[in-house]
Amino acid sequence: MDRPIARALASLGSAPSGPSASSETTPIVAVRRAAKRPFRPIDQLAALRNHPLFREFPPAVIENLGTYMTRRSVRRGATIFAKGDEGTALIAVLWGSVKISVSTSGHEAVLNIINPGQAFGEIALLDGRPRTADAVAMTDCELMVIDRRDVIPVLRREPDVALKLIETLCARIRRTSEQVEDLMYLSLPARLAKTLLELTGGLEVLTTQRNVRITQQNLSNIIGMSRESTNKQLRAWQERKWVRLERGGIVLMNAGALGKLIGEEIQAIA
């Protein structure tokens, strides 16, 4: 046996016993401090370079916008802005989901769900008038905020940036027109199926299963139906194994069947 270890064992064997033993020999244990994380500067422009709304802009424009950009973290359920608030900024979602809605007499209508890579608040940004809807975080979110007073001069100097914002506005108008058309002509099952597919990437996303984190109440507010009717339809699809209901979300197990349902109804009313 190694001599230092043998001496240590011998000293332990000869240590006094009894109540006073523990008070006479108090072991000292060296505590290793956690190593500090190395400092890594955050690339503030990466959010702009990777964002679909900004990534096609020239590097000089991105650098210019980056000097005014601020990042904001919000928790689930937090109100980002309310209808009637002063419109002072364009907001882009880096990660998380934001619900755009309006409420009247206790009834909420969900106009849009903003996901990573999308922006909102562009209407008030451009005309300087109050917000037209409420924006609430559906999940914990990381946002990118650019103030109106910093964006407007860029739009005046850079026509391509202005055109990109016009494209975003046109997409919003198209989406609103499509929602009105769906409410008028599509049945509840078709509207529900279409919304689920849109929230999970559409029919072009070829995955076996797709998850969407949304409450049935929010889903009902999007398609303009009661929660009870929405729940009844989802349970009928669950029996067919088209979807699986989970706490706080829905798993699409057969997106093809939902797409076929929509196609058949559109063909029938065409």
PAFITI-12715 format. One record per residue: x, y, z of N, C-alpha, C, O, CB in turn. Coordinates in steps of 0.001 Angstrom, whole numbers, padded with zeros to 6 digits, always signed. Glycine has a CB too. Example, Ala and Ser with C-alpha at 12.3 -4.5 7.8 and 13.67 -1.06 7.14 Angstrom:
# residues 2
+013190-005690+007800+012300-004500+007800+013200-003300+007800+014236-003319+008465+011308-004473+009046 +012850-002250+007080+013670-001060+007140+012900+000030+007870+013409+001138+008039+014084-000598+005725 
***
This chain:
# residues 270
+000850-001205+000000+000000+000000+000000+000881+001249+000000+001927+001276+000648-000959+000010+001237 +000461+002263-000716+001199+003513-000768+001316+004107+000622+000329+004150+001358+000525+004505-001721 +002521+004573+001004+002766+005030+002379+001892+006204+002806+001356+006165+003913+004204+005416+002528 +001716+007239+002000+000846+008350+002453-000580+007901+002713-001219+008361+003659+000834+009468+001418 -001094+006975+001851-002450+006479+002054-002516+005653+003321-003484+005751+004076-002915+005650+000851 -001461+004807+003573-001441+003973+004783-001440+004831+006033-002153+004538+006993-000218+003048+004784 -000623+005914+006026-000588+006797+007188-001934+007456+007420-002354+007631+008564+000485+007859+007016 -002623+007828+006325-003934+008465+006465-004937+007509+007070-005751+007907+007904-004438+008964+005115 -004890+006226+006651-005816+005242+007201-005525+004977+008663-006433+004798+009475-005746+003945+006413 -004228+004956+008986-003859+004718+010380-004327+005839+011278-004792+005602+012393-002363+004549+010510 -004202+007070+010787-004639+008205+011614-006141+008187+011806-006635+008589+012860-004210+009535+010980 -006879+007725+010802-008321+007623+010941-008683+006553+011951-009629+006712+012722-008972+007326+009597 -007908+005431+011945-008199+004357+012885-007918+004731+014315-008547+004195+015227-007416+003149+012535 -006970+005659+014540-006638+006058+015909-007385+007285+016366-007151+007767+017474-005173+006305+016028 -008275+007805+015548-009017+009012+015915-009936+008715+017060-010498+007621+017117-009811+009561+014730 -010117+009642+017982-010994+009418+019138-012425+009264+018703-012865+009889+017738-010878+010561+020137 -013155+008425+019422-014566+008210+019151-015389+008912+020190-014859+009407+021185-014902+006724+019115 -016690+008960+019968-017575+009596+020954-018099+010894+020449-017796+011320+019334-016863+009818+022262 -018910+011541+021297-019568+012775+020849-018616+013883+020494-018906+014711+019631-020490+013261+021896 -017453+013903+021173-016539+015033+020944-015685+014839+019709-015010+015769+019267-015643+015235+022146 -015707+013608+019133-014815+013346+018011-015123+014233+016820-014211+014770+016190-014904+011897+017604 -016410+014390+016504-016768+015174+015319-016433+016631+015485-016159+017313+014497-018236+015028+015013 -016444+017141+016725-016138+018553+016957-014653+018810+016936-014217+019934+016687-016716+019011+018275 -013854+017756+017202-012406+017959+017240-011801+017880+015846-010804+018547+015566-011748+016927+018151 -012397+017067+014963-011838+016906+013618-012889+017305+012589-013778+016520+012258-011361+015441+013379 -012781+018500+012101-013708+018995+011087-013025+018984+009737-012103+019766+009507-014207+020414+011431 -013460+018108+008831-012794+018039+007514-013020+019307+006715-014106+019886+006743-013297+016832+006716 -012021+019721+006026-012104+020901+005159-012127+020418+003728-011190+019775+003255-010911+021889+005401 -013207+020737+003048-013364+020301+001667-013234+021502+000749-013933+022500+000925-014723+019591+001456 -012374+021416-000199-012193+022510-001156-013350+022519-002148-013603+021510-002806-010837+022376-001902 -014051+023634-002265-015178+023766-003187-014700+024422-004460-014173+025535-004449-016330+024580-002554 -014891+023719-005555-014461+024260-006846-015497+025251-007360-016667+024908-007528-014241+023124-007877 -015072+026445-007599-015974+027468-008127-016266+027221-009603-015402+026804-010375-015371+028869-007933 -017520+027494-009965-017903+027310-011363-017148+028292-012240-017039+029477-011924-019422+027484-011544 -016647+027797-013312-015889+028648-014225-016812+029663-014872-017935+029340-015261-015179+027805-015301 -016337+030880-014984-017130+031926-015615-017203+031677-017119-016225+031284-017755-016531+033323-015320 -018393+031916-017666-018554+031743-019106-017763+032816-019836-017782+033983-019443-020047+031797-019509 -017066+032425-020898-016302+033434-021642-017231+034459-022267-018330+034130-022714-015443+032772-022731 -016792+035669-022291-017597+036744-022869-017636+036584-024381-016596+036459-025028-017033+038136-022480 -018821+036589-024928-019001+036487-026367-019887+037628-026830-021069+037661-026488-019611+035118-026762 -019357+038550-027586-020175+039681-028050-021324+039207-028927-021152+038312-029755-019311+040686-028822 -022483+039800-028749-023668+039438-029537-023651+040205-030848-023460+041422-030868-024979+039731-028749 -023848+039493-031926-023921+040117-033234-025326+040693-033405-026266+039972-033741-023579+039097-034371 -025456+041983-033175-026762+042621-033251-027335+042594-034659-028552+042663-034829-026668+044043-032767 -026476+042496-035677-026954+042521-037052-027414+041149-037537-028077+041052-038569-025871+043043-037959 -027069+040084-036802-027447+038740-037248-028959+038600-037349-029468+037953-038264-026887+037683-036293 -029679+039209-036403-031142+039125-036424-031700+039753-037688-032694+039273-038232-031741+039809-035190 -031073+040819-038160-031534+041464-039390-031128+040662-040621-031924+040494-041544-030979+042886-039487 -029896+040170-040637-029409+039420-041802-030211+038146-042025-030401+037724-043166-027931+039074-041632 -030681+037533-040946-031388+036259-041052-032896+036408-041139-033603+035423-041351-031047+035397-039884 -033399+037627-040978-034845+037827-040966-035350+038018-042393-034796+038826-043138-035226+039042-040086 -036418+037270-042793-036926+037363-044172-037297+038774-044604-037201+039106-045786-038124+036482-044324 -037719+039602-043662-038138+040953-044024-036950+041846-044377-037102+042805-045132-038930+041574-042886 -035759+041537-043832-034617+042436-043989-033430+041824-044729-032568+042561-045207-034167+042893-042650 -033362+040501-044836-032116+039876-045281-031755+040183-046734-030598+040018-047121-032211+038394-045102 -032727+040628-047556-032422+040947-048946-031920+042380-049123-031568+042789-050230-033650+040729-049802 -031889+043133-048037-031441+044518-048140-029920+044572-048284-029228+043655-047841-031895+045328-046907 -029388+045634-048899-027940+045802-049004-027296+045868-047616-027932+046325-046667-027605+047073-049807 -026046+045418-047487-025360+045438-046184-025368+046811-045520-025502+046910-044300-023931+044979-046353 -025225+047865-046312-025198+049209-045728-026524+049552-045066-026547+050204-044022-024867+050250-046798 -027646+049111-045673-028962+049372-045099-029129+048591-043799-029641+049121-042813-030079+049002-046101 -028696+047331-043797-028804+046507-042594-027993+047110-041460-028448+047155-040316-028337+045073-042876 -026792+047572-041780-025957+048191-040740-026609+049457-040205-026544+049744-039010-024556+048513-041290 -027234+050208-041094-027909+051433-040671-029082+051113-039743-029229+051729-038688-028400+052226-041896 -029921+050141-040142-031053+049758-039295-030585+049145-037987-031207+049336-036942-031960+048778-040029 -029475+048402-038053-028967+047751-036849-028569+048720-035754-028608+048374-034574-027800+046902-037195 -028187+049924-036131-027803+050907-035116-029006+051375-034302-028846+051881-033191-027124+052106-035774 -030217+051206-034855-031423+051651-034161-032206+050495-033534-033144+050718-032769-032315+052404-035122 -031822+049283-033855-032581+048118-033410-032388+047850-031916-031288+047978-031379-032172+046889-034214 -033484+047476-031269-033412+047016-029884-034103+045662-029792-035030+045374-030550-034066+048048-028906 -033649+044840-028863-034251+043523-028673-035064+043547-027387-034683+044170-026396-033163+042401-028627 -036178+042861-027430-037113+042871-026303-037605+041455-026039-038058+040766-026954-038309+043823-026580 -037517+041027-024796-038025+039722-024390-039350+039912-023663-039464+040768-022785-036999+038976-023487 -040344+039118-024025-041656+039203-023370-042084+037800-022966-041748+036820-023631-042725+039865-024311 -042823+037713-021876-043298+036439-021380-044655+036104-021984-045386+036975-022455-043380+036455-019857 -044959+034828-021955-046242+034359-022480-047398+035090-021799-047414+035237-020577-046384+032835-022284 -048358+035542-022594-049527+036240-022073-049357+037739-021940-050320+038445-021642-049883+035683-020759 -048143+038241-022157-047909+039681-022019-048483+040443-023209-048406+039980-024347-046407+039971-021882 -049059+041613-022939-049574+042466-024005-048431+043298-024568-047804+044070-023844-050721+043379-023489 -048165+043143-025843-047091+043893-026499-047577+045297-026844-046874+046282-026622-046603+043159-027774 -048766+045371-027381-049461+046659-027504-050950+046369-027601-051359+045250-027912-048958+047480-028757 -051760+047399-027329-053220+047260-027353-053795+048141-028450-053181+049124-028865-053839+047630-025978 -054978+047773-028910-055649+048577-029918-055843+049998-029394-056301+050194-028268-057006+047947-030309 -055493+050983-030213-055592+052372-029803-054295+052951-029293-054173+054170-029170-056624+052508-028760 -053292+052087-028985-051985+052587-028546-051315+053343-029683-051612+053126-030858-051079+051425-028064 -050419+054222-029314-049661+054956-030323-048772+053984-031095-048073+053158-030507-048810+056081-029669 -048812+054100-032411-047991+053221-033245-046620+053814-033450-046445+054732-034251-048659+052968-034593 -045644+053292-032726-044321+053912-032757-043221+053005-033272-042080+053452-033396-043963+054376-031400 -043521+051731-033582-042421+050838-033937-042885+049695-034821-044047+049292-034784-041769+050285-032686 -041960+049182-035614-042124+047931-036341-041502+046834-035493-040405+047004-034962-041471+047996-037771 -042193+045713-035364-041735+044642-034483-041618+043350-035279-042557+042953-035969-042697+044460-033281 -040479+042703-035184-040255+041424-035853-040055+040345-034798-039485+040597-033736-039028+041497-036813 -040527+039144-035099-040424+038024-034168-039169+037211-034490-039016+036701-035600-041695+037126-034235 -038279+037099-033510-037094+036263-033667-037422+034823-033293-037071+033894-034020-035929+036795-032805 -038093+034637-032160-038650+033329-031824-039851+033516-030917-039966+034505-030192-037589+032424-031147 -040756+032520-030979-042016+032627-030255-043164+032903-031217-042972+032908-032433-041934+033729-029193 -044349+033131-030677-045546+033413-031481-046338+034542-030844-046451+034626-029621-046430+032148-031625 -046885+035411-031687-047653+036561-031228-049035+036511-031870-049168+036256-033067-046925+037898-031569 -050055+036755-031063-051442+036752-031538-051900+038185-031798-051777+039051-030932-052380+036059-030509 -052428+038425-032994-053004+039717-033348-054522+039540-033345-055050+038704-034078-052477+040230-034753 -055220+040316-032531-056663+040107-032393-057378+041408-032068-056766+042408-031693-056953+039069-031309 -058705+041360-032227-059570+042464-031804-060685+041861-030959-061083+040715-031167-060152+043266-033041 -061182+042637-030010-062236+042156-029115-063387+043149-029092-063186+044363-029063-061688+041931-027686 -064597+042602-029107-065808+043422-029026-066817+042715-028133-067178+041564-028379-066411+043687-030443 -067269+043407-027098-068274+042868-026177-067880+041492-025634-068714+040595-025510-069624+042777-026877 -066609+041350-025319-066151+040101-024735-065826+039007-025728-065358+037940-025329-067162+039606-023810 -066062+039239-027020-065769+038240-028038-064490+038628-028775-064337+039765-029223-066954+038096-029029 -063590+037683-028892-062304+037937-029536-062254+037300-030912-062687+036163-031101-061158+037413-028674 -061720+038048-031873-061468+037521-033214-059967+037589-033462-059371+038665-033413-062265+038322-034313 -059362+036439-033727-057933+036383-033995-057705+036656-035476-058177+035907-036331-057335+035004-033581 -056986+037722-035775-056742+038117-037159-055531+037424-037757-055493+037129-038952-056561+039608-037246 -054538+037167-036907-053315+036569-037439-052470+036023-036295-052571+036472-035153-052509+037603-038264 -051636+035043-036629-050629+034529-035711-049274+034827-036337-048980+034357-037436-050818+032984-035432 -048450+035603-035646-047143+035990-036164-046090+035038-035606-045932+034918-034392-046809+037468-035797 -045376+034367-036496-044373+033377-036126-042971+033895-036419-042826+034956-037026-044620+032063-036869 -041930+033168-035999-040553+033618-036269-040317+033869-037757-040741+033091-038612-039547+032581-035757 -039636+034963-038039-039394+035339-039430-040422+036292-039986-040310+036719-041135-039351+034126-040278 -041438+036640-039185-042470+037566-039628-042454+038824-038768-041886+038840-037676-043855+036899-039580 -043088+039878-039281-043129+041156-038573-044571+041630-038467-045444+041181-039209-042257+042218-039291 -044801+042535-037541-046133+043112-037372-045989+044549-036893-044913+044985-036484-046986+042278-036371 -047111+045278-036955-047089+046684-036550-046752+047630-037679-046506+048814-037448-046110+046878-035445 -046739+047111-038919-046310+047953-040026-047352+048993-040427-046996+050019-041008-045977+047097-041209 -048637+048754-040129-049671+049726-040517-049475+051038-039756-049360+052104-040359-051091+049156-040248 -049439+050948-038435-049238+052155-037623-047850+052741-037838-047655+053950-037711-049446+051842-036136 -046887+051884-038165-045536+052386-038427-045542+053355-039596-044871+054387-039562-044571+051225-038709 -046315+053015-040644-046282+053825-041853-047167+055056-041769-046776+056127-042233-046691+052998-043027 -048362+054927-041181-049258+056092-041170-049208+056890-039859-049780+057977-039778-050677+055638-041422 -048531+056361-038838-048380+057100-037583-049648+057183-036748-049688+057916-035759-047908+058476-037875 -050679+056448-037126-051936+056481-036379-051965+055367-035346-051060+054532-035320-053140+056358-037331 -052998+055333-034480-053032+054329-033412-053088+052897-033929-053467+052646-035073-054216+054578-032521 -052705+051971-033068-052727+050551-033403-054155+050102-033713-055114+050556-033090-052136+049713-032252 -054272+049204-034684-055598+048755-035118-056043+047462-034443-057179+047027-034632-055606+048566-036611 -055156+046839-033655-055495+045570-033001-054606+045376-031784-053681+046151-031541-055344+044375-033983 -054900+044330-031027-054080+043962-029878-053012+042968-030319-053240+042160-031219-054951+043365-028741 -051854+043031-029684-050789+042061-029925-050404+041451-028579-049967+042159-027672-049546+042729-030628 -050569+040139-028456-050304+039437-027196-049383+038259-027470-049568+037543-028454-051627+038957-026527 -048397+038053-026612-047465+036935-026767-048161+035623-026422-048660+035451-025310-046216+037134-025874 -048191+034700-027380-048776+033387-027128-047800+032466-026409-048201+031525-025723-049221+032750-028434 -046499+032754-026577-045433+032016-025908-044408+033038-025422-044536+034227-025713-044775+030947-026867 -043406+032594-024694-042272+033473-024426-041673+033862-025774-041483+033016-026648-041201+032778-023494 -041376+035158-025931-040934+035651-027241-039675+036496-027132-039413+037142-026118-042039+036465-027900 -038916+036466-028198-037805+037386-028385-038140+038229-029604-038339+037699-030698-036430+036627-028557 -038203+039553-029414-038638+040452-030480-037529+041413-030866-036609+041673-030091-039879+041230-030052 -037632+041929-032065-036728+042951-032564-037558+044192-032872-038513+044123-033645-035942+042456-033830 -037207+045299-032287-038027+046511-032377-037217+047632-033025-036085+047912-032633-038530+046945-030970 -037828+048266-034029-037222+049426-034687-038229+050562-034664-039345+050413-035159-036785+049093-036155 -037850+051682-034099-038762+052806-033906-039098+053493-035227-038288+053542-036153-038156+053813-032936 -040304+054013-035280-040798+054667-036501-039908+055843-036913-039644+056029-038101-042241+055155-036294 -039455+056617-035966-038655+057797-036296-037317+057414-036931-036683+058239-037589-038413+058636-035041 -036887+056162-036735-035649+055684-037346-035897+054995-038678-035023+054986-039545-034936+054736-036407 -037096+054410-038850-037396+053683-040080-037796+054616-041215-037372+054417-042354-038499+052677-039831 -038606+055628-040925-039133+056509-041983-038022+057145-042815-038143+057149-044040-039998+057607-041369 -036942+057685-042230-035861+058232-043075-035230+057181-043978-034835+057485-045104-034783+058854-042203 -035132+055940-043489-034566+054866-044311-035488+054582-045496-035012+054373-046613-034352+053578-043467 -036804+054571-045262-037753+054321-046345-037664+055403-047413-037824+055121-048601-039178+054241-045798 -037411+056627-047000-037302+057720-047966-036041+057592-048808-036033+057961-049983-037314+059067-047248 -034978+057071-048209-033705+056942-048928-033617+055649-049738-032952+055604-050774-032548+057005-047945 -034290+054597-049263-034129+053272-049859-035479+052766-050383-036261+052208-049614-033538+052275-048824 -035764+052950-051670-037044+052502-052220-037260+050994-052105-038400+050549-051975-037142+052907-053664 -036175+050189-052150-036332+048739-052037-036878+048342-050677-037645+047385-050562-035003+048041-052282 -036481+049082-049644-036989+048798-048304-038483+049118-048252-039267+048361-047680-036212+049615-047231 -038865+050237-048851-040279+050609-048881-041099+049573-049645-042205+049230-049230-040455+051996-049518 -040565+049075-050754-041276+048061-051529-041459+046770-050731-042493+046111-050838-040525+047768-052829 -040462+046416-049936-040567+045205-049120-041681+045345-048089-042419+044393-047835-039230+044907-048418 -041800+046518-047502-042883+046755-046544-044239+046747-047247-045226+046267-046690-042673+048094-045813 -044287+047280-048472-045536+047243-049239-045942+045800-049513-047122+045459-049436-045388+048021-050570 -044970+044955-049830-045261+043528-050044-045857+042903-048780-046793+042108-048855-043976+042768-050458 -045309+043269-047630-045827+042737-046370-047267+043177-046146-048106+042387-045712-044951+043187-045197 -047549+044446-046443-048909+044951-046294-049861+044252-047257-050989+043922-046891-048944+046463-046522 -049411+044029-048479-050258+043326-049455-050563+041905-048988-051678+041416-049165-049575+043290-050837 -049578+041250-048395-049806+039900-047881-050851+039914-046773-051666+038997-046674-048493+039290-047364 -050829+040957-045936-051828+041078-044870-053229+041246-045472-054186+040619-045017-051491+042278-043940 -053337+042090-046490-054638+042317-047121-055152+041036-047760-056329+040700-047629-054543+043435-048174 -054268+040319-048454-054661+039055-049063-055141+038065-047991-056136+037365-048179-053485+038457-049861 -054428+038021-046882-054789+037110-045804-056159+037463-045231-056972+036576-044972-053727+037143-044699 -056415+038758-045033-057706+039189-044501-058844+038858-045473-059905+038391-045058-057684+040697-044208 -058615+039102-046769-059635+038778-047769-059922+037282-047795-061072+036862-047929-059192+039252-049159 -058874+036489-047666-059035+035034-047670-059818+034562-046452-060643+033654-046552-057669+034346-047711 -059558+035183-045294-060300+034821-044086-061788+035119-044237-062629+034311-043841-059739+035568-042876 -062113+036277-044808-063519+036624-045023-064174+035630-045974-065302+035193-045749-063647+038056-045578 -063463+035281-047025-063990+034321-047992-064208+032955-047343-065217+032296-047597-063039+034192-049190 -063264+032534-046508-063406+031244-045816-064622+031235-044903-065361+030251-044852-062146+030931-045005 -064829+032341-044175-065975+032417-043265-067293+032345-044031-068281+031818-043522-065918+033709-042442 -067307+032873-045249-068546+032901-046025-068848+031565-046696-070010+031172-046804-068471+033987-047072 -067796+030858-047152-068045+029713-048031-067602+028353-047476-068165+027329-047864-067358+029945-049323 -066630+028318-046598-066130+027033-046117-066852+026591-044847-067237+027421-044023-064629+027116-045862 -067029+025300-044696-067652+024743-043497-066664+024772-042343-065476+025036-042531-068146+023301-043750 -067171+024497-041146-066302+024453-039967-065151+023461-040148-064002+023832-039905-067118+024083-038726 -065407+022205-040566-064289+021274-040714-063222+021774-041677-062029+021632-041408-064797+019939-041182 -063642+022363-042806-062675+022851-043790-061877+024031-043240-060666+024110-043447-063390+023257-045085 -062555+024959-042534-061845+026107-041955-060856+025652-040895-059737+026159-040809-062839+027111-041348 -061278+024699-040098-060405+024192-039036-059201+023484-039646-058068+023702-039217-061178+023232-038097 -059438+022642-040640-058339+021924-041284-057350+022895-041924-056136+022729-041804-058881+020952-042339 -057884+023913-042607-057024+024879-043281-056174+025656-042285-054993+025902-042530-057862+025841-044114 -056768+026039-041172-056028+026786-040155-054925+025938-039541-053811+026423-039344-056973+027280-039064 -055217+024688-039237-054207+023800-038662-053029+023619-039612-051874+023622-039186-054823+022440-038326 -053326+023463-040899-052247+023305-041869-051424+024586-042002-050199+024530-042108-052816+022903-043230 -052094+025740-041997-051370+027010-042110-050473+027245-040904-049376+027786-041038-052352+028171-042261 -050936+026841-039731-050146+027040-038510-048956+026096-038423-048060+026297-037603-051021+026856-037291 -048943+025067-039267-047848+024094-039216-047074+024016-040525-046398+023020-040784-048389+022725-038868 -047164+025048-041347-046325+025123-042534-046993+024812-043854-046355+024936-044899-045213+024227-042372 -048271+024405-043848-048975+024123-045096-048758+022705-045586-048026+021928-044973-048541+025089-046158 -049398+022376-046691-049305+021025-047252-047914+020716-047796-047540+019549-047910-050332+020849-048356 -047140+021760-048134-045832+021519-048729-044815+020988-047718-043767+020476-048114-045314+022792-049352 -045104+021101-046434-044197+020584-045407-044452+019091-045240-045481+018685-044701-044387+021339-044047 -043517+018283-045702-043703+016839-045704-043093+016236-044438-041943+015797-044449-043073+016209-046968 -043848+016215-043371-043423+015575-042136-044523+014639-041672-045706+014874-041919-043088+016624-041043 -044116+013574-040995-045089+012585-040537-046049+013198-039526-047263+013014-039614-044376+011375-039922 -045489+013930-038562-046305+014564-037539-045890+016019-037399-044715+016363-037533-046176+013823-036189 -046869+016860-037130-046594+018286-036947-047296+018780-035698-048472+018491-035476-047043+019105-038182 -046576+019515-034897-047131+020027-033649-047460+021506-033774-046713+022269-034386-046155+019797-032492 -048577+021903-033194-048917+023321-033110-049298+023611-031660-050183+022968-031095-050088+023701-034103 -048609+024600-031066-048876+024979-029688-049915+026097-029689-049584+027267-029886-047568+025425-028960 -051149+025730-029471-052239+026708-029460-053393+026134-028651-053642+024929-028678-052699+027068-030913 -054085+026993-027942-055246+026541-027184-056441+026405-028119-056505+027049-029166-055565+027518-026026 -057376+025565-027728-058582+025398-028554-059400+026679-028588-060110+026931-029562-059445+024242-028024 -059311+027495-027538-060032+028767-027543-059459+029700-028597-060215+030323-029342-059973+029429-026161 -058124+029809-028672-057510+030653-029697-057803+030118-031093-058043+030884-032026-055996+030748-029476 -057781+028814-031223-058093+028201-032510-059528+028527-032919-059791+028827-034084-057885+026673-032447 -060449+028468-031967-061851+028798-032244-062003+030256-032652-062808+030581-033525-062722+028506-031018 -061226+031139-032017-061303+032561-032337-060774+032860-033735-061187+033838-034359-060529+033370-031310 -059862+032023-034232-059348+032212-035587-060400+031839-036625-060583+032554-037611-058078+031379-035799 -061092+030722-036407-062031+030226-037427-063449+030745-037222-064333+030462-038031-062048+028709-037424 -063676+031506-036142-064983+032109-035931-066052+031141-035472-067210+031275-035866-065427+032757-037172 -065690+030161-034643-066643+029193-034110-066482+029078-032603-065498+029555-032038-066457+027818-034778 -067447+028445-031957-067373+028262-030508-066324+027210-030177-065992+026362-031006-068750+027855-029931 -065811+027276-028961-064827+026292-028527-065441+024895-028504-064770+023913-028822-064276+026657-027140 -066722+024806-028126-067384+023502-028054-067436+022835-029432-067160+021642-029559-068808+023655-027486 -067794+023615-030467-067860+023056-031818-066474+022640-032304-066317+021598-032940-068477+024072-032790 -065476+023460-032000-064106+023135-032406-063631+021862-031714-063036+020990-032348-063153+024304-032083 -063894+021759-030418-063473+020574-029662-064149+019308-030190-063517+018255-030285-063792+020755-028170 -065417+019414-030528-066162+018263-031047-065554+017765-032358-065414+016560-032568-067641+018631-031258 -065194+018704-033237-064610+018318-034514-063218+017711-034325-062873+016729-034982-064538+019527-035449 -062424+018292-033434-061090+017763-033179-061149+016350-032613-060334+015498-032966-060335+018676-032222 -062108+016108-031744-062241+014764-031163-062677+013748-032216-062259+012591-032176-063250+014780-030001 -063516+014179-033154-063907+013284-034243-062690+012926-035096-062552+011780-035525-065003+013936-035117 -061809+013896-035343-060590+013620-036110-059606+012782-035307-058846+011991-035865-059927+014927-036544 -059628+012963-033998-058732+012158-033165-059116+010674-033245-058246+009804-033240-058773+012648-031693 -060422+010392-033319-060870+009011-033457-060410+008407-034793-060171+007204-034888-062400+008939-033342 -060291+009255-035817-059800+008787-037121-058274+008766-037185-057689+008333-038178-060346+009674-038237 -057640+009240-036110-056176+009337-036028-055609+010340-037029-054500+010177-037536-055545+007968-036265 -056391+011376-037299-055877+012481-038105-055108+013451-037225-054122+014039-037669-057023+013208-038835 -055547+013630-035975-054881+014517-035028-054781+013815-033681-055441+012805-033438-055640+015869-034893 -053951+014366-032821-053890+013921-031432-053929+015162-030537-053124+016078-030703-052598+013060-031160 -054852+015186-029607-054993+016343-028732-054057+016201-027538-053985+015146-026908-056456+016501-028262 -053348+017276-027243-052438+017319-026109-052730+018570-025296-053432+019474-025751-050958+017292-026576 -052192+018608-024109-052392+019782-023251-051684+020994-023875-050462+021007-024023-051856+019514-021801 -052470+021997-024233-051913+023217-024802-051492+023105-026255-050785+023978-026759-050754+023639-024004 -051913+022046-026943-051506+021924-028329-052193+020776-029053-052989+020036-028476-050028+021749-028405 -051860+020649-030339-052454+019630-031210-051347+019062-032085-050493+019797-032580-053620+020223-032085 -051370+017756-032269-050425+017086-033155-051171+016639-034401-052159+015911-034308-049740+015876-032447 -050700+017074-035576-051288+016637-036835-050619+015326-037242-049413+015284-037488-051125+017728-037950 -051404+014271-037309-050876+012952-037627-051133+012561-039074-050465+011671-039602-051477+011923-036707 -052098+013217-039725-052414+012913-041122-052777+014205-041836-053949+014488-042084-053575+011877-041227 -051745+014987-042165-051978+016268-042841-052587+016064-044219-053348+016908-044693-050672+017052-042962 -052258+014951-044866-052805+014679-046187-054318+014548-046179-054994+015010-047098-052195+013430-046744 -054849+013913-045132-056303+013761-045028-056981+015117-044846-058050+015362-045407-056664+012829-043858 -056357+015995-044061-056920+017341-043873-056874+018132-045169-057824+018838-045507-056161+018098-042770 -055764+018012-045897-055654+018703-047174-056669+018203-048188-057226+018992-048952-054263+018547-047728 -056910+016909-048200-057895+016329-049118-059289+016843-048795-060072+017130-049701-057867+014789-049048 -059610+016964-047491-060920+017475-047077-061138+018890-047609-062213+019219-048110-061047+017460-045539 -060098+019722-047492-060205+021103-047972-060398+021123-049488-061257+021836-050006-058947+021918-047578 -059591+020335-050188-059664+020315-051651-061008+019879-052167-061521+020444-053132-058613+019415-052206 -061583+018883-051537-062893+018405-051971-063972+019465-051768-064871+019609-052596-063264+017133-051217 -063878+020202-050668-064914+021219-050417-064755+022401-051357-065746+022936-051855-064860+021702-048959 -063526+022811-051602-063289+023926-052531-063770+023554-053933-064364+024375-054632-061782+024307-052561 -063511+022322-054332-063952+021855-055652-065481+021826-055749-066053+022099-056805-063380+020453-055941 -066128+021491-054633-067590+021389-054627-068265+022760-054764-069344+022866-055348-068058+020710-053343 -067625+023810-054222-068252+025138-054254-067751+025972-055431-068246+027075-055661-067984+025880-052942 -066778+025459-056175-066212+026231-057299-067225+026334-058444-066934+026943-059473-064894+025573-057808 
***
